[in-house]
Structure formats: C-alpha cells, structure tokens
C-alpha cells in the first residue's frame, strides 16, 4: 500500500496562518527587541531623550514629505543627524534640530498638508523640547521626565495607529512597543535610583 507524497491535515493551514500572523507583528517584535537592548545596555536620560526626540522627528519627516514610508527612513536620518553632531563635539539636539528645521522648510516648499505639518511640528517641539529639558535638570528627575515623555509618545503612537494616518501602522506599532517598556524602565530606574 502506498501513501500519497502530500497529505493535508486539518492542522496544516492553521500552522501556516499562525506563522503568517506572528510574522505580521514584526514591528512589535522589533520594537521590543530595541527596547530590551537599550534596557540591557543601561537606561539613562540621554538615551531615553534621544529615543523620544528621534521618534517625533520621524513623524515630522513623514508629514513634511507627505509620504508615510518616510517615517521608517527617518530613523536612519535622525540617527545620522545625532551621530554626526556628537562626533563633531556638538550636543546631539542641535543636529536633530537642524534636521527638523530642514524638514519643516521642505514641507512648506512642497506644499505638504498644513494641518498635518503643523501638528507634527508642534509635537516635535513638545516631545523634543521636554527631552532636552530632561537632560538639563537633576539626573533622577531628568530620567523620570524622559521616561514620562517617552510614555506619552506611546499615546501619540497609538493615536496614529488607530487613525492609520501620517505614518504606516507598522511604524506606530514599532514605536508603541519601544516606548512603553523603555519609558517604564526609565521611570523605575529613576525612582529606584
């Protein structure tokens, strides 16, 4: 008696769809891995502040160029701005502020939707401004502030995820799963410190 080379079972398609469903949450997995890496390396005010300011700049870049996918490219662009500025011996926020300024000017020149550009510019000013303030005050208070700002950015992420606007949902999902654990860890370290 021979058996067919390919036998289909009731559990086959379920396993395949479960794999696809898990892969569909890659932004969450990557966000958690980045958060875990930052926590393992050591939660500090500067790292937390850079994370929240860079995240806000990614949203602004997407709004300025009126292209949702630009938010992902914004991770690279903001990282380059921070790194180059620090290598030049200048505080990272100056490089990020320059990058953001260019994005706003480009957005205005391209005629990007004003409401979206204004909203993201104000968010950048709020999140980025508070991130810089966190660096300038007492260390434990600054770390707590940076953690709170990062946690509040998770609410901003959720808003965009729910509305499915400005950035891809994958970016908002990634940010939520980065912001919440890292922001919470910053608060815990600040309080326990």
N, C-alpha and C positions, 0 to 999 in steps of 0.2 A: 504494500500500500504506500502510495506516495503522498506527500503533503505539499501543498502549494508553497511557492517561494515567498509569497507575500500574504500574510494573514492579517486581516483587520480585526481589531477588537474594539469594544466599546470604550476602552480607556485610552486608545491611541490618540484620537482627536483632542481629548481633554488634556493630555500631557502636552501636545503641541500648542494648544491655545494657552495653557498655563505658562509655557516658556515665552510665548509672544507677549502675554500680559505682563510678565516680570520684566521683559526687555522694554516694554512700553513705559516703565517707570525709571528708565536710566537717569533722567535728571535728578530724581530723588536720591538714587544710589550715589551719583557723583557728588551731589551736594553734601550728603552725609560723610562721604569719604574725605572731602576737602575740610569739612568741619572737624572731623576726627583727627586729621593730620595736624591742623592748627592747634587743637587741644593737646595732642601728644607732644608737639614741639614746645608748647608753652603759651598759655593765654596771656596776652599783655595788651596794654592800652593801645600802643601803636598798631599792632597787627589787627586789632578789632576795629580801630578807627579807619585804617586803610580799607578794610573789607567793606565797611558801610559806605564810605565815600566813593570807592570804585564801583560798587553796585549801583549807586544812584547815578553815576556818570554813564553807566551802560544804558540805563533807561533814557537818559537825556540824549545820548548819541542816536538811539533808535528814533526818538521823536524828532530830532534835528534833521535827520536824513529821510524821515518818513518811511523807513524800512524796518520792519520788526526784527529781521535776522541780524541787523547791525548790533543789536544788544549783545549777541554772542561774540562778535568781533570786538566789541567794546571792552571785553575782559582783557584781550591782548593789548589793545590800545591804551587802556588805563594802566595796565601793568608796565608797559614800556614807559609811559609818562612818569610814573612813580620811580621806576628803576633808574632811568636816565637822570632824573632830577637828583636823586640821592647820590648817584655816582659823581655828579657834579658838585656835591657838597652843599646842596640847597635842600631845605625841607621839602619832603615829598608833596605836600599840599600845594606848593607853588606850581609844580609841574602839572598836577591834576587840575588846578585852577586854570592854567594856560590851555590845557586840552579842552576843558569845558567851555572856556571862552571862545575858542575856535569853533566848537560845535554849535554854540548859540549863533555866532555870526554866519556860519554856513547854513544853518536852519533858516535864518532870516533871509539870506540871499536866495535860497532855493524856494522860498515861499511855503515852507512847511506849515501845516495847520497851526495857527497861532495859539489856539487854546491848549493843544497838546504840548507845544513847545514851552508855553508859559507855565503850565502845570509842572512839567518835568524840571524846568529851570528853578522854580520855587522849591520843589522837592530837593533838588541838588543843593540849593542854598541852605535849606533847613538841615538835611542829613549831614551834608559835608561840613557846614558851619559848626554843628554840635560835635562832630567828630574831631575837629581841630580844637574846639574848646576843651574837649576831654583830655587832650594832650597838654594843655596849659595849666590845668588845675592840679590839686593834690593827687598823687598817684592812685590811691584806692578809690577816691571819689571819681577820678577821671576814668578808671576802669569800669566802675559801676555805670557811669554816664554812657560810655561807649557801648557797654552791653545793652543798656536800655534803648539806645538809639538803634542798635542792630536789631533788637527785638521789635521795635516799632517799624523798622523797614520790612520785617516779615509781614506785617499787616498791609503795608504798601504792596508787597509782592502778591499777597492774597487778593487784594482788590483787583490787580491787573490780571491775575489768573482767572478770577471769577468772571470779569468782564471780557476777558480774552482780547485785550487791546494793548497798544503801544509795543509790547514785547511778545515774543512767542510764549505760549503757555509753558513750554519746556524751560524757558529761562526763569519765569516766575516760580515754577515748581523747584528748580535747582536752588534758587535764592532762599526760598522758604526753608528748605531742608539744610541749608548752610547757616542761615541767620539765627534760627531758633536754638539749635544746640550750642553754637558759638556764643551767642548773646547770653544764654543761660549760664554757660560756663564762665563767662566774664563776670557776671553778677555773683556767682558762687565764690569765685576766687577773690573778688573784691571784698565780699562780706567776711569770708573766712580768713583773708589775708592777715 
